[in-house]
Amino acid sequence: MSTQLAQRVDPDAKAAPKPADVKDVKPVKASKPRIDCIDGCRFALVFPIVVAHFARFSTSNLTALKLLTQENVLVGGFFVISGYVSAYTTTKLGALGVEEKKVANPELFFWQRVMAYYPLHFVSSALFAPMFIWVERNFNATWKMIAFRAFLNFSMLQAWFPKEAEIWNQPTWFLSALTFSNLTMPTFVLPQVAQLTKNGLQKLLFALTGISLLQKVSYSETSRFHSHFEHPVDGKVMHPLIWNLTRFHPFWALCEMTMGIVAARHVMLDTEEEKKMQPANPLWLFLAAYSSLLLRLTKFDFNDAIIRGVLFVPLFTEFLTAIHRDALSAKPSAITKFFGSKTMANLGSIAFPMFIVHGPVGQIFYKKAIAKKIWGKPMPHAFFPFYLAIVLGISHLVNEHFVKNKKVGAIAGKVAQTLAAAAPSSMSTQAQRVDPDAKAAPKPADVKDVKPVKASKPRIDCIDGCRFALVFPIVVAHFARFSTSNLTALKLLTQENVLVGGFFVISGYVSAYTTTKLGALGVEEKKVANPELFFWQRVMAYYPLHFVSSALFAPMFIWVERNFNATWKMIAFRAFLNFSMLQAWFPKEAEIWNQPTWFLSALTFSNLTMPTFVLPQVAQLTKNGLQKLFFALTGISLLQKVSYSETARFHSHHEHPVDGKVMHPLIWNLTRFHPFWALMEMTMGIVAARHVMLDTEEEKKKPQSNPLWLFLAAYASLGLRLTTFDFNDAIVRGVLFVPIFTKFLTAMHRDALSAQPSAITRFFGCKTMATLGSIAFPMFIVHGPVGQIFYKKAIAKKIWGKPMPHAFFPFYLAIVLGISHLVNEHFVKNKKVGAIAGKVAQTLAGWTEGMLRDRA
């Protein structure tokens, strides 16, 4: 999967032979030829998008509208082209790697990219701001809300907010998503993808397409797979916020932009022999891509998400590679010459101005409140060709007199340099680049005093002991409403969605401690030499218990579902999600069967990224880089939590805890369950562990702070529920609990290595807490089904006549503890079970050998 994004570079392997698929790659000394046909393709995307946004004012014909309103499909092509051009201009032709000069200053790289489009966005936003504000006031928006939306618009953060993604000038959500993608390019995406051979590129493209498809299917299962009447006249969807997260979220834009990078690199690595081969005619791929839009008119009218992810983007990406190769051939085909012609190049150059200006211009003619004020009513259908002509004319003028204006370019360049200088090296160590030619390069400043520790790593039992401090309140929380009717107590006890973040942090912490070097940069190569085995061993550490418990309680789960009139088809689908551990990707199904096992689903995706993507990159960072990465991860996590909060509510007033209802349950499920956010928190744990592991001998001698205060501060954040600052679980988890708990782990780790550990460190490291920590996982798995037996209405009524009373709750906890201990002793620790799990891991690693590596 995303494992191919990170190419491991072993500094000791200087004389390693080149892999098989690199042998014939001969570096091309000539400068890169300009590929005008790629630019010409932009117009083929932007024009139908411009039409689509106001198509309902051009005709009343439902068939025509179905065909014309597919802007959410076409926009994926823009991200692919953006990635394609970025790779072509910044990576080496005919060789692995980036052009170091291009990304030597990542801050400048980023700001130059942003300032290529921000000036027009800023000027158009400022110019039309009175109109946007007047419309908002017309719809009774408060000045506070208008100010917030203005901030999102000018800061280009709107794509993160599903309720606000289309504020003011609707199409500019694209710039918001593009900005995040550009932020990742110079130190995260481009250097890693550019190190991949064609073998790795193909695997990465397959992985990105798979992740994209999984997300599209997730949306479709939540809403609907087909577009019946969902479009195109009123644009209504069943779950508009989920739809906005599907089409606008920056993570998915980054996936598509990376697909473009992969595609470009695949062509750039063509050998001389491959270049001599007759390229396929790009026409057929172009027609196939755009023909996918015709499915709207058939019984296979899949929704825009499915069409975009499964058909249009993959076909359009393949079309770009074909037209690129064809353009370099001796006799380019007609379509290549057409898109590379002067006319199409000129039209391609106005694609960006068209994308920006058509929204405000369209509002003037067609937005009811504005058009009624100016023209008396929205313009008639007959006016639509004139609207398109006006957009084309304005776009041409804007392109000639603003976009190409040298003074504007000079100002934008100076602003980019100023912003880059204002934050020197703020990005350059977020992803430590290893230049294979820089063998004698000096170590970074903050590595000079790091002395490799020859001793083996000491066991840190106190970290394991902390697991119980997380799992026990989570076990209580899931059935707390059956323990008391006291609202204050319930507010305090039902914060499992905060505490679970600590589990991901600990998982990352332990993973880093066991697989990366102590006192030096890098991973322990032997531990991740076989990434497929690494992954399957991690999975088989928890899957056997998940499988057995799921199979054991399956009759109960199925009986309950049938009791609620679930079809056998739905039950089979949920069984598949449960046993394949994919449920966390599906907001409607995340808590199926044994609810807490969504954690395993998210953890599995995170583990998939560890051996070749996350661990090797983070392990290359110095303390300076680790601090910046932690800040970045916290910032992204906070942005997502604020996004949910702005969509639902910042405070938890009556949202919890008795009935557990939330305003937007599906958005809430995406916020707390989605594997991407789990990966963020797991990476925070990795960063924290690495920070301790890089301590110098001098730092180790310093007096250590008492971890007690950080522990109390982390858990005290749960007390905010009882105050006027009762922020929702997302805010408390992202802003307070996870960062403080992570800091607590590092403090306790250092304290455990000191001569006189503090009382709390000794407490969590004692035999009792180590034993309780060892049953944390069994508790996490078994408490759900056991709790359902006693408290789920349908089951408890069948067995006991009614759910158990409050007085029974302590006995329920005792039963969970007892069963967890037995499961731990006789199953988790069982040598035969371990041996079978090990064999299964080796077998699966054999079947998937090479899938997580660039070169099999």
N, C-alpha and C positions, 0 to 999 in steps of 0.2 A: 504494500500500500504506500503510504507516504514515506515509507522507509527508504525509498530511492532518492529522496530529496537531499539526504545528507551523505556525501561520499566520504568515508573514513580515509584519512591520510596518515599512514604510520611513518613517523619521522625516522625510524630505524630501518625502514625498507627502501633505502635509496637505490639499491641495485636490483630491485624486484623486476622481473620480466614483464613486458607489456602483455595485457590480456589479449586473447585471440582476436576479438573484434576491433582491436586498435592497431594491429600490426600494419595494415595497409593504409592507414590514414596518413596522408602526406601533407604537411603544413603548406598552405597556400600563401605564397609571398605577396601576390598581387593584392591591391586594395579591393575592398568589397564593392562590387558593382551595385549601382542604385536599382532597386526593384520597384519601378513606378507602378506596376500593375497591382501591387499590394495596396498602395495609396488609393488607386482607382476603385478598389473594392469597397472602400469606406462609403462611397456614395450609394452603392447597391444596398447598403445597410441603413443609412440614415434616411434616405428618401421614403421608403415604406414606413419607417418609424414616425416620420413627420406626418405622413398621411394618416397613420393609425390613431395618433393622439386625438385627432378631431374628425375622424372618419364618419362618425354618426351625424355630423352636420353636412355630409356630402351626399348621402343617399339614405333611403328608408328600406332599401332592399336587404332583407335579412341574410341572404346568401352572400352578397357582396360584403356586408359588414363582418360576417364570420371570417371571410378570407382576409379582409383588410386590417382587422384589429388584433394583430399578433406581434405587437411591439415587444412583448415580454419574451418572445422567442428570439427575435432578431438581435436584441441588445447583447445577447451572449456572444455574438460574433464580434462586437466591438471590443470586449475584454480579450478575446482571443487575438485579435489584430494588435491590440496594445502590447500584449506579451510578446507577440511575434516580432514586432519592430524593436522592442526593448532588447530582446535577445540578439537580434541581428546587428544592432548598433554597438553592443557592449561586450560581446563574447568573441572568442577567437574563431577565425574561419579555417576549417580543416584541421583543427587541433582542440584538445580539451582545455578548458579554463576560460576565465574572463580576461579582457584586456585590462590589466592592472591599473593603467593610467586613468581609465574611465571610471573606476570605482574606488580609486585611492582615497578620495575624500567622500565618504558615503553621505555625509550631511549635505555637502554641496550637490551631489548627485540627486538627492531627494528634493531639495528646494528648487533646483533647476527644472526638475520634472513638474513640480507643482506650479511654478511660475510660468510654465508654458501654457497653462489653461486658466490659472486663477485671475489674471488681470481682466479677461473678458467676463468671467463669472462675477467678479466684484463690480465692474462697471455696469453690467446689465442689471445686477441685483439692486445697485444703488439707484440706477435710472428708473427702474420700475417699482421701487420700494413704495412710493406713495400709492400706487395702484394696488399692490399686494396688501398693504396695511388698510386701505379703504375697504377692500373686500372683507378682510378679517373683522373689522369693526362692524361691517354690515351684517355679519353673522354672529355678532355679540361676543367676539373674542375679547378677553380682558387685555389691558396693556401689558400685564405681566406675561401672559401667554404670547403676545405679539413679540415682546422683547426676547423671550426664550426662543421662539422660532427664528427671529432675526439672527440670534447668536448661532443657532444650528446651521442656518443658511450660510453665513459668512465664514464660519469655522469649518464648514463642509463635514459636519458630523451627522447630518440628518439620516443617512442610510442605516445608522445604528439603531434608530428609533422607529419601530414599525408604525406608530401612530403619526409620525411627523415626516416620514421619508419623502412625501410628495408635496411638502410645503412650498409656497411661493412659486418658483419656477420648477415644476415637477420633474422634468428630465435630469435636473442637476444632481439627483441622488447618485447618478452614475459617477460624477466627479468625487462625491464623498467616498464611495466604494473604491474608486480608482486611487484616491489619495492613500488609503490604508495599504492597498496593494503596492504602491510605489514606495511606501515606507519600508516594506519588507525586502525590496529588490536588491539593494547594493550589498548587504551583508548576510542576508538570509536565503533568498531564493536563487538569484543569478549565479553566485559562486558555487553553490551546491549542484544545481542542475547542469551547469557548464562543465562539471567534472565527470558527468556521466557519459558512458559510451552509448552507442545505439541500442545495445542490449538493455541497459538500464533505462534509457529514455522510453523504450517501448513498455517496459514494466511500469514506469511511473505514469505514463499516459493511461494505461489500463487501470491503475490504482485510482487516479484522479477521477476518471470517468465512473468508476465503481462507487466512490464516495459521493460524487454528484448524483448518481442514479439513486443511491440509498436515500439521500435527502429528498429527492423528488418523489420517490415512492412513499416516503414518510408523510410528506404533505398530502399526497393523493389519497392515501389510506385515511388520513384525518378528514379530508374534504370529499373529493371524488376523483376518480381516474379520468372521467370523461367530462367534456365541457358543455354538455347539454344545457343550453339556456343560461349558463354561467356568464357567458359573453353573448353578443358583443354590445348590445344597445345600451344597457345601463351599467355594465361593468361590475355588477354585484357578484360577490363570491360568498361561499358559506362561512368561511373563516377568514375575513380580510386581514387580520393581524398576522395570522400564520402565513397567509399568502405573501404579505409584505416581507416577512422574514425570509421566505423562500426565494423571492425574486430580487430583493434589495440588499441582503446582508453582505457586508464586506468579505466575510470568509468564503462565500461561494463565488464572489467576483475574483478573489485571489486564486481559487481553484481553476477558473476558466482562463485567467491571465497566465497561470503557470502552464496550462495546456498549450497556449500559444508559444511560450518559451520552449517547451519540449519539442513542438513541431518545427520551429525554426532551427533548433540545434540539430535535429535529425537530418535536415537538408544540408546544414553547414558542415556536417561530418561526412558527407558523400565523398567517396574515394574517386580518383581519376577514372577508374574502371566503371564505377556507377554513373559518373557524369556522361560517359560515352553511350550509355544505354538510352534507348528511345523513351522519353517520358510519356506517361499516359496523358490523354487529352483531358484537361481540367474541366471541359464543358460538362461532361457527364456528372462529375461530382457537384458542380455548381447547380445543375438542374435537380440532382437528387436532394441536395440540401434545401433548396427552395420548394421542391415538390412536397417536402414533409409538411409544409403549411397547408397543402390541399387536403390533408387528412381531416381537417375541420368540416369538410363538406361530405364526409363519408361516415359510415357507422363506426369507424375507428377514430372518432374525434377526441383523441386524448387531450387532456388539459395542456396548457402552455408549458407547464413545468416538465412534463414527460417528453413532449415534443422537443423542447430545448435541450434537455439533458441526454436523451437517448438517441435523437436523430440529428437535429440541426447542428448543434455545436460539434459533435464528432465529424459529421460530413463536411461542415464548413472548414474545420481545421485541416482535414485531409485535402480539401480543395486548395487551401492556401499553400500547402507543401507542393501540390501538383503544379500550381500556376507558377510558383517560385522556380521549380526545376525546369518547367517549360520555358520560362523567360530566359534561362541561362543556356538553352539549347540553340542549335544553329538555325532551326526553323520553328519558331514559336507558333502555336496554334492561333486560330482567329480570335478566340476569347481572350487569350493572353495579350495579343496585340490590341484588342479593343480596350481592355482595362488599363493597358499601359499607354494608350493614346493620349495626346495632349488634352483633348476634351475631357476625358475621364480623370486625368491627373488634376485638371483645374477644378472639376466638380468634386473630386476627392478632397482637394484643399479647402473647400468651403463646407465640408461635412461637419467639422467642429462648430463653426459659427451657426450653421443651420440647427444643430442640436441644441445650442444655447438660446437662440433668438426665437425659434418657432413657438415655444411655450408662451412667453409674454404676448407675442403678436397674436397668437391664436386666442388668448384670453380676451384681448381687445375686441375681437370679432364674434367670439362664441360663448364666453363665460356669461351666463345669464345676467348677473348683477351689473357687470360692466357694459355689456352690449346693450342692455336695456337703457342704461344711463346715457350712452353715446348715440346709439343708432335707433333706439326705441324697442329693439328686439334683436336676438341673435340673427346673424346673416343667413339668408336662404341657401339651399343646396347649390343653386346656380352660381353662387359666389365662390365656392370652394376652389376652383382652378385659379381664380384671382388671388385668393389667400396664398396658395402655393407659389404663385409667381412673385408675390410681395415678399415671401420668406426667402426665395431664391435671390431676389434683388438685394434685399437688406443684407443677407449673408455675404454676398459678393462684395458689397461696399465695406462691410465690417472686416472682411478678410483682407481687402486691399489697403484700407486706411487705418486699421487698428492692429489686427493680428500680425501683418507684415511690416507694420510701422517700426522703423529703426529706433526712434526715440522711446516708444513703448517697450521694445525689446531691451534697450539699454537700461531703462528703469527697472524692468523685471529682473534683468541680470544682476543689477546692483543690490536689489532687495534680496535675491537668492543668496548672494555672497554675504550680505549682512546677517541674514538669518543663520546661514551655515557657520559664520564666525561667532555668532552669539551662543552657539551650543557646540563648541569644538569637541570632537571625539565622543559625542553623546551616543552615537550609533556604532562606531567602529569596532567596539568590542562586544556588541550583542551577539555577534556570530564570528568567532575567531577564524579568520581565513588563514589557510596554510598554503603558502606559495611554494610549490615544489622546487622552484629555482632559487629560493632564498635560503639556501642551506646554512649560510654563515651569518644570517641576520641576527642582530642582537636580541636578547630577550626583552620583553616589555619591562618598564620601570618597576612595576609592582610584582615582578617575578624574581628579581635579582636575589632576594634573600630567602626564597623558598628552597629549603634543603630537603631532598628526597628522604623519606623515612624508610629505613630498611626493615624495621620490625614489622611483624604481621599485625593486622588490624585487631585491636582489642574488641571484645564483644561488649556492646552497649545495651545491657539488659533493660535499663530504665526506659529506653524508647519502646520496647515491646510492652512494658508495664503500662505505658500511656494508652495503649489500645483499649484497655478495660475502662479507663476514664471517659472514653468516647462511646463505646458500645453500650454500656449499661444505661446511661440516660437516653440513648436512642431506643433501646428495647422498652424502656418505661414509656417514652413519648408515643410510640405507635399505638398503644392501647391505654394511654393515660386517662382518657375520658371515661373508662370503665373503673377507674380507681377512686375518683372523687367528682363531686359536683361543684367544688369551689372554683370559681372563675379565675381568681388570682393564682391559685396553684396550677390550674390548667394552662394559663398564659405562660407560666414559668417552665412547665414540664414539656410542652409540645414544641420544642425547637430542634427536632431531629434534622431539619433541613439546614440548620446552621452547623451542627456538630459533624455532619457527614463530611464536610470539607476537610476536617482534620484527618480523616481516614485517607483521603487522597494525598494529602501532604505527607503523612507517615509512609505511605506506599512509595512515593517518590524518594523520600529520604533514605529508606532502607535500600531501595534499588541502586541509588547512587553510591551509598556506602559500601555495598557488596561488589560493585562492578567497576568502580573507577579507582585511579591510583591515589594512594595516600601521600600527601606532601609533594605531589607533582601533577602536572597537567596531563590529561588523557585518560582513556579507559584502559582497563586491564585487557589486552587484546585476546587473551585466551578465553575470557568470559563471553566475549561477543563475536568470537571468530566464526561461529556458526549461528547467525541471527535467527534462522528458522527454528533451530533447537532451543535457543534462548527463549523465543516467544512461546513455543509449545510447552516448555518446562514451566514457565510462569503460569500458563493457562491450566495445566494439569495439576498445579498446586491447589487450585480451588474448584475445578470443574467436577471432579468425582463426587464431592459432597453435594454440589448443586444438582448434578444429574440424579443421584440416588434419592435425595430428598424430593426432587420434582417428580420422579417416577413413583415414589412411595405415596405421595399425597395427590397424585394426578386424579384418581377417582373422585376425591373430595373437590378439587378445583373444577373438574368437569361437571360434577353434579350441581355445584353452585351456579355455573354458567348456564346450564340447561334450565335451572330454576328461574333465571332471569331471561329466558327465551332466546339465548344465543344460538345461532345456527351451528350445525356441525362444521360448516365451512369456516366460520369465524373461530370456533374452538380449535380447529386444526391449524389455522393461521397463528393463533396465540400460542399453541403448543410449539410450533416451529420457532417463533420468536423467543420463547422461553428456553428451549434446548439449544438454540443457536446463539443465545445471548445477544440478540440484536434489539431487544425491547427498548433500550434507552434512546434509540434513534427515532422512536415513534411516540409522539406526545400523548396520543390516545391510549397507547398500550403499555406505557412504561411501567405501570404498577400491576400488570397482570399476574395471576397466580400467586406466587410468593413475592409480595411487593418489594421488600428490600433488595432483591436480587438485580434490580436495575443497576445497582452499584457494580456488580460483576460485569454487566454489559459495557458500561462506560470504562471500567478498568481494563477490559480486554482490548478495546481500541487503543487505549493509552499504552498498554504493553506492546502492541503491534508496532508502535512508533519508536520504542525505546532503543533497540540494539543498533540501528543504523541511522536514526534520525535525531533523537533527542540526546541520549547519553553521550555519544561521541562529540557532538557540538558543544554541549554545556560543559563537558569535561575539559575542553580546550580553552575555556575562559579563565582569565585571571580574576582576582577578587574585584578588581575595578569593573570588569565586564559582568561579573555575577551580580554586582549591585545594580548595574544598569538594567540587566535583564529582569531582575526581580521587580524593579520599579515599573518596567514596561508591562510585565505580566499582571501586576497589581492594577495598573492603569486600565488595561484592556478589560480585566475582570470587573473593575468598578464601572467602566463605561457600559458594560452589558447589564450590570445590576441596576444602574440608574435608568437605563433604557426600559427594563421591565417595570421599574417603579413608576416611571412617568406614564407608562401605558396603563398600569393598574392603580397603584397608590404607594406613596412612600412610607406610610404608617400602617400598622397592622390592625387598626381599630376594627374590632369585631370580625376581622377576616379569619381569625383563629380565636380560640382553639377548639371549641365544642364541636362544630359541624365540619370544620376544615374547609369551608367554601372560600373560594377566591373569585375575584371579578373576572379574570381571564384564565381559567384553569389550564388551557393548552399552552398559553404563553408562559405560565408559571412552570409547567412541566418542562418546557424547553429550557427555561432558566436554571432549574435545579438538576435536571437529569442529563442534558445533552453531553455526549462524550467529549466535545471540544472543550467545554468548561472544566470537565474532569481532568483533561490533559493539562490545562493551564495550572490547576492546583497541584497536580502531581509534579509538574516541572518546577513549581515553586519549592516543593520539598527537595528536589534534586539540587536546585541552586543553593538552598540552605545547607544541605549536607556538604556540598563542595566548598562552601565558604569556610566551614570548620576544618575540612580535610586539608585546606591549604594554609592553615595556621603555621607560622614560623616558630622556631624554638623560642624566640624572644616573646612572641605573642602568647605562647603556652605558659610562660612563666608569670605572666601578668595575673593579678588577682581577678577571680571570676565573680560575676554578679550572681546573686541568689536567684535561681529560676522561679522560686516561689511567687515572686511579685508578678512575673509575666503570666504564670499559670492562673493566678487569681484575676489578673486583668482580662485574660481571654474569657474565662467563665463569667466574670462580672458583666461582660457585654450582653449576656443573656438576660441580665436583670433590667435592661432598658425596656423590656416589654411591660414592666410594671410602672414605668414613668411616662411623662409627657413625650419623651423621645422614643416612643415605641416604634422604631423603624421596622420595616418588614424583614423577614428572614434573609432575603437576598442582600439587602444593604448591610445588615449586621454580619453576615457571613463574609462578604467580600471586603468590607471596609475595616472591620474590627477583628472578628474571631480568627479568620484564617491568617492574616498577617501577624497578629500577636501570638497565636499558637505556634506558628512557624518559628518566630523569634524565640519562643519558649523552648522548642526542641533544640535549637542551636545552643542556647544558654545551658540547658541541662546536659547536652553532649559534652560541652567544654568542662562543665562542672564535674561530670563523671570521670574525666581524665585527670582531674586535679588531685593533689595530695589529700585534701580534706573536703570531700563532696558534702554538699548541704543536706539537710534532713529530707527535703522533698526528693532529691536525687536518689538518696539511699532508700527512701520509701518506694519509689517506682521501680527501683532496681532490686528490691528484696524478693525472696523466693515466692512469697505469697502473691505479690503483684505480677511477677513473671508468669506464675501458674495461671492467674486470672487473665493475663494478657494472652496466654496461649489458647484460651477458650473463647476469645473475642470473636474469631471467625465462625466457629460453630454456633455461637449465640446469635450472631447476625443472620445466619441462614435458618436456624430452626425456630426462632421466636415467632416468625410470621405465621407458619402453618399451625403451630401450637396455639398461638393467640386466636387464630380463626376458629379453632375447635371450641374454645371457651367463650368467645365474644362476637363472632360473626353471626348476625341474627338468624340467617337461614339455617346455618349448621347447628348453632347452640340451641335453637328452638327444637330442632329435630332430635338432638341428643339429650339435652338437659331440660328442655321445656321452655327455657329462656336464657338470655346471656347471663353469665355469672354476676353476682352482686359485687359491690365495691369491696366488701370484706374479703373476697377471694383473691384480690389482686396480689398480695404478698405471696400467696401459695402459687399463683401463676408464675411469678418471678423465680420462686424456688424451683419449680418444675423445669423452667427454662434452663436455669443454672445446672441442675442435675443432669438433664438430657445432654446439654452441651458438654459437660465433663465426660460423660460416657461416650459420646460421639468422638470427642477429641482423643480419648485414650484408646478406644477400640476401632476407630475408623481412620481419623486423620493421621494418627501416629502409627497405624498398622503397617508393618513392613511389607506385607503381601499387597496391600492396596497401593503403597508407595511404589513397589516394584512394577505393578501393572500400569500405574500412571506413567512411570518412567518409560516403559516399553511403548506405550501409546504415543508419548511425546516424541520418542525417537522415530517411530513409524511415520507419524504425521510430518516430522521434520524431513524424513526421507522422501515422502510424497511431494512435499513443497520445496524441495531443495532448489536453491537459487532464486526463489521468488522474491526474497527480501534483499538480494544482492545485485549490484550492478553487473558483475561478471560471474556467471554460474560456474 
